[in-house]
Amino acid sequence: QVQLVESGGDLVQPGGSLRLSCTASGFTFSNRPMSWYRQAPGKERELVASITGIGSTMYKPSLKDRFIISRDNANNTVHLQMNGLKPEDTAIYLCNVRIQSRSYWGQGTQVAVSS
């Protein structure tokens, strides 16, 4: 079955950096676009970034100067490098893949940005 396992979340100070990882299994990883979403307390889930199987990327416009999505098809992993973190980046970050019109999610990893 499809499994997505996120890691790398932490408490960081404003201006800091984090690298999130999502390891996937149960499907042919290299064929599928992968996405990172986030959900802050009391807010709707929002798309952060996506990457196709061959590495084309798309970002939420307000994040594209600070966040970088990448993938390692040999290890079935997608990463999200987050730089210049701000308190408003505090959220649960979730990995997502869509297969045959069904959306799969990981359990999420918590990112907290605070001094």
PyRosetta script that sets phi, psi and omega in degrees:
from pyrosetta import init, pose_from_sequence

init()
pose = pose_from_sequence("QVQLVESGGDLVQPGGSLRLSCTASGFTFSNRPMSWYRQAPGKERELVASITGIGSTMYKPSLKDRFIISRDNANNTVHLQMNGLKPEDTAIYLCNVRIQSRSYWGQGTQVAVSS")
pose.set_psi(1, 159.6)
pose.set_omega(1, -179.6)
pose.set_phi(2, -69.1)
pose.set_psi(2, 130.5)
pose.set_omega(2, 175.1)
pose.set_phi(3, -135.4)
pose.set_psi(3, 138.2)
pose.set_omega(3, 176.0)
pose.set_phi(4, -128.8)
pose.set_psi(4, 125.1)
pose.set_omega(4, -177.9)
pose.set_phi(5, -125.5)
pose.set_psi(5, 114.2)
pose.set_omega(5, -180.0)
pose.set_phi(6, -91.8)
pose.set_psi(6, 154.2)
pose.set_omega(6, 175.3)
pose.set_phi(7, -155.1)
pose.set_psi(7, 167.8)
pose.set_omega(7, 174.1)
pose.set_phi(8, 105.6)
pose.set_psi(8, -9.0)
pose.set_omega(8, 178.6)
pose.set_phi(9, -67.4)
pose.set_psi(9, 153.1)
pose.set_omega(9, -176.7)
pose.set_phi(10, -167.1)
pose.set_psi(10, 176.2)
pose.set_omega(10, 170.8)
pose.set_phi(11, -94.4)
pose.set_psi(11, 123.6)
pose.set_omega(11, 179.9)
pose.set_phi(12, -132.8)
pose.set_psi(12, 158.7)
pose.set_omega(12, 176.8)
pose.set_phi(13, -82.2)
pose.set_psi(13, 154.1)
pose.set_omega(13, 175.3)
pose.set_phi(14, -52.8)
pose.set_psi(14, 138.8)
pose.set_omega(14, -176.2)
pose.set_phi(15, 90.4)
pose.set_psi(15, -10.8)
pose.set_omega(15, -179.0)
pose.set_phi(16, -78.4)
pose.set_psi(16, -180.0)
pose.set_omega(16, -178.3)
pose.set_phi(17, -129.9)
pose.set_psi(17, 152.5)
pose.set_omega(17, 173.3)
pose.set_phi(18, -143.0)
pose.set_psi(18, 152.1)
pose.set_omega(18, 173.2)
pose.set_phi(19, -122.5)
pose.set_psi(19, 114.8)
pose.set_omega(19, 177.9)
pose.set_phi(20, -92.4)
pose.set_psi(20, 149.5)
pose.set_omega(20, 177.0)
pose.set_phi(21, -129.9)
pose.set_psi(21, 148.8)
pose.set_omega(21, 174.6)
pose.set_phi(22, -134.6)
pose.set_psi(22, 117.0)
pose.set_omega(22, 178.7)
pose.set_phi(23, -101.4)
pose.set_psi(23, 128.9)
pose.set_omega(23, -173.0)
pose.set_phi(24, -112.1)
pose.set_psi(24, 152.2)
pose.set_omega(24, 174.8)
pose.set_phi(25, -153.0)
pose.set_psi(25, 162.3)
pose.set_omega(25, 175.9)
pose.set_phi(26, 92.7)
pose.set_psi(26, 3.1)
pose.set_omega(26, 177.0)
pose.set_phi(27, -156.1)
pose.set_psi(27, 169.5)
pose.set_omega(27, 179.5)
pose.set_phi(28, -79.6)
pose.set_psi(28, 97.9)
pose.set_omega(28, -169.2)
pose.set_phi(29, -60.0)
pose.set_psi(29, -44.8)
pose.set_omega(29, -171.6)
pose.set_phi(30, -64.9)
pose.set_psi(30, -18.1)
pose.set_omega(30, -178.7)
pose.set_phi(31, -85.3)
pose.set_psi(31, -14.6)
pose.set_omega(31, -166.7)
pose.set_phi(32, -109.8)
pose.set_psi(32, 133.0)
pose.set_omega(32, 166.9)
pose.set_phi(33, -61.9)
pose.set_psi(33, 143.9)
pose.set_omega(33, 178.0)
pose.set_phi(34, -123.0)
pose.set_psi(34, 149.7)
pose.set_omega(34, -177.0)
pose.set_phi(35, -135.7)
pose.set_psi(35, 152.7)
pose.set_omega(35, 167.7)
pose.set_phi(36, -111.8)
pose.set_psi(36, 132.9)
pose.set_omega(36, 172.1)
pose.set_phi(37, -119.0)
pose.set_psi(37, 167.3)
pose.set_omega(37, 171.7)
pose.set_phi(38, -143.3)
pose.set_psi(38, 153.5)
pose.set_omega(38, 177.9)
pose.set_phi(39, -138.1)
pose.set_psi(39, 115.3)
pose.set_omega(39, 177.4)
pose.set_phi(40, -90.0)
pose.set_psi(40, 157.7)
pose.set_omega(40, -179.7)
pose.set_phi(41, -55.4)
pose.set_psi(41, 127.4)
pose.set_omega(41, 176.9)
pose.set_phi(42, 76.5)
pose.set_psi(42, 6.7)
pose.set_omega(42, -178.1)
pose.set_phi(43, -121.9)
pose.set_psi(43, 162.0)
pose.set_omega(43, 177.8)
pose.set_phi(44, -75.5)
pose.set_psi(44, 154.3)
pose.set_omega(44, 175.6)
pose.set_phi(45, -65.7)
pose.set_psi(45, 137.9)
pose.set_omega(45, -178.6)
pose.set_phi(46, -132.5)
pose.set_psi(46, 148.8)
pose.set_omega(46, 178.1)
pose.set_phi(47, -75.7)
pose.set_psi(47, 129.5)
pose.set_omega(47, 178.4)
pose.set_phi(48, -95.7)
pose.set_psi(48, -52.5)
pose.set_omega(48, -176.4)
pose.set_phi(49, -163.2)
pose.set_psi(49, 154.6)
pose.set_omega(49, 176.2)
pose.set_phi(50, -135.8)
pose.set_psi(50, 155.8)
pose.set_omega(50, 177.8)
pose.set_phi(51, -143.1)
pose.set_psi(51, 134.1)
pose.set_omega(51, 178.8)
pose.set_phi(52, -80.3)
pose.set_psi(52, 175.0)
pose.set_omega(52, 179.8)
pose.set_phi(53, -61.1)
pose.set_psi(53, -28.5)
pose.set_omega(53, -178.9)
pose.set_phi(54, -101.2)
pose.set_psi(54, 6.9)
pose.set_omega(54, 169.8)
pose.set_phi(55, 99.9)
pose.set_psi(55, 6.8)
pose.set_omega(55, 173.4)
pose.set_phi(56, -72.1)
pose.set_psi(56, 137.5)
pose.set_omega(56, -172.2)
pose.set_phi(57, -119.7)
pose.set_psi(57, 156.6)
pose.set_omega(57, 175.3)
pose.set_phi(58, -143.8)
pose.set_psi(58, 141.7)
pose.set_omega(58, -176.7)
pose.set_phi(59, -131.2)
pose.set_psi(59, 153.0)
pose.set_omega(59, 162.6)
pose.set_phi(60, -58.6)
pose.set_psi(60, 126.4)
pose.set_omega(60, -170.9)
pose.set_phi(61, -54.0)
pose.set_psi(61, -37.3)
pose.set_omega(61, -176.1)
pose.set_phi(62, -74.0)
pose.set_psi(62, -7.5)
pose.set_omega(62, -177.1)
pose.set_phi(63, -110.5)
pose.set_psi(63, -10.4)
pose.set_omega(63, -168.1)
pose.set_phi(64, -64.6)
pose.set_psi(64, -19.7)
pose.set_omega(64, 179.6)
pose.set_phi(65, -87.0)
pose.set_psi(65, -10.2)
pose.set_omega(65, -176.3)
pose.set_phi(66, -119.9)
pose.set_psi(66, -24.4)
pose.set_omega(66, -175.4)
pose.set_phi(67, -110.5)
pose.set_psi(67, 145.5)
pose.set_omega(67, 177.5)
pose.set_phi(68, -133.5)
pose.set_psi(68, 123.5)
pose.set_omega(68, 175.5)
pose.set_phi(69, -99.0)
pose.set_psi(69, 140.9)
pose.set_omega(69, 178.4)
pose.set_phi(70, -148.5)
pose.set_psi(70, 167.6)
pose.set_omega(70, 179.5)
pose.set_phi(71, -142.8)
pose.set_psi(71, 152.8)
pose.set_omega(71, 177.2)
pose.set_phi(72, -123.3)
pose.set_psi(72, 94.7)
pose.set_omega(72, -174.9)
pose.set_phi(73, -66.9)
pose.set_psi(73, -25.6)
pose.set_omega(73, 179.0)
pose.set_phi(74, -68.1)
pose.set_psi(74, -27.7)
pose.set_omega(74, -177.4)
pose.set_phi(75, -116.0)
pose.set_psi(75, 13.8)
pose.set_omega(75, 176.3)
pose.set_phi(76, 52.2)
pose.set_psi(76, 44.5)
pose.set_omega(76, -174.9)
pose.set_phi(77, -130.7)
pose.set_psi(77, 140.3)
pose.set_omega(77, 172.1)
pose.set_phi(78, -119.8)
pose.set_psi(78, 139.2)
pose.set_omega(78, -176.5)
pose.set_phi(79, -117.2)
pose.set_psi(79, 157.1)
pose.set_omega(79, 170.8)
pose.set_phi(80, -133.7)
pose.set_psi(80, 109.0)
pose.set_omega(80, 175.2)
pose.set_phi(81, -88.5)
pose.set_psi(81, 123.4)
pose.set_omega(81, -176.9)
pose.set_phi(82, -119.5)
pose.set_psi(82, 119.9)
pose.set_omega(82, -178.6)
pose.set_phi(83, -117.3)
pose.set_psi(83, 160.1)
pose.set_omega(83, 178.6)
pose.set_phi(84, 54.2)
pose.set_psi(84, 45.2)
pose.set_omega(84, -173.7)
pose.set_phi(85, -63.2)
pose.set_psi(85, 143.7)
pose.set_omega(85, -178.3)
pose.set_phi(86, -121.4)
pose.set_psi(86, 156.7)
pose.set_omega(86, 177.7)
pose.set_phi(87, -53.7)
pose.set_psi(87, -33.3)
pose.set_omega(87, -179.9)
pose.set_phi(88, -71.4)
pose.set_psi(88, -7.2)
pose.set_omega(88, 173.9)
pose.set_phi(89, -83.3)
pose.set_psi(89, -6.0)
pose.set_omega(89, 178.3)
pose.set_phi(90, -60.3)
pose.set_psi(90, 123.1)
pose.set_omega(90, -176.4)
pose.set_phi(91, -177.1)
pose.set_psi(91, 169.9)
pose.set_omega(91, 165.2)
pose.set_phi(92, -88.2)
pose.set_psi(92, 129.3)
pose.set_omega(92, -179.2)
pose.set_phi(93, -104.2)
pose.set_psi(93, 128.6)
pose.set_omega(93, -173.3)
pose.set_phi(94, -124.3)
pose.set_psi(94, 142.4)
pose.set_omega(94, 176.8)
pose.set_phi(95, -92.5)
pose.set_psi(95, 144.8)
pose.set_omega(95, -175.9)
pose.set_phi(96, -142.7)
pose.set_psi(96, 141.9)
pose.set_omega(96, 170.2)
pose.set_phi(97, -138.9)
pose.set_psi(97, 143.5)
pose.set_omega(97, 175.7)
pose.set_phi(98, -111.0)
pose.set_psi(98, 127.2)
pose.set_omega(98, 179.7)
pose.set_phi(99, -132.1)
pose.set_psi(99, 120.8)
pose.set_omega(99, 179.2)
pose.set_phi(100, 49.5)
pose.set_psi(100, 51.5)
pose.set_omega(100, 175.7)
pose.set_phi(101, 68.3)
pose.set_psi(101, 7.5)
pose.set_omega(101, 176.1)
pose.set_phi(102, -108.9)
pose.set_psi(102, 139.9)
pose.set_omega(102, -177.5)
pose.set_phi(103, -103.7)
pose.set_psi(103, 129.2)
pose.set_omega(103, 179.7)
pose.set_phi(104, -113.8)
pose.set_psi(104, 142.7)
pose.set_omega(104, -177.5)
pose.set_phi(105, -128.7)
pose.set_psi(105, 148.8)
pose.set_omega(105, 167.3)
pose.set_phi(106, -83.2)
pose.set_psi(106, -175.5)
pose.set_omega(106, -178.7)
pose.set_phi(107, -83.4)
pose.set_psi(107, -14.6)
pose.set_omega(107, 178.7)
pose.set_phi(108, 93.5)
pose.set_psi(108, 158.0)
pose.set_omega(108, 175.0)
pose.set_phi(109, -133.6)
pose.set_psi(109, 134.8)
pose.set_omega(109, -172.5)
pose.set_phi(110, -84.7)
pose.set_psi(110, 127.9)
pose.set_omega(110, 172.8)
pose.set_phi(111, -115.3)
pose.set_psi(111, 126.1)
pose.set_omega(111, 177.3)
pose.set_phi(112, -126.9)
pose.set_psi(112, 128.5)
pose.set_omega(112, -179.1)
pose.set_phi(113, -117.6)
pose.set_psi(113, 112.2)
pose.set_omega(113, -175.3)
pose.set_phi(114, -159.8)
pose.set_psi(114, 148.7)
pose.set_omega(114, 175.5)
pose.set_phi(115, -93.9)
pose.dump_pdb("model.pdb")
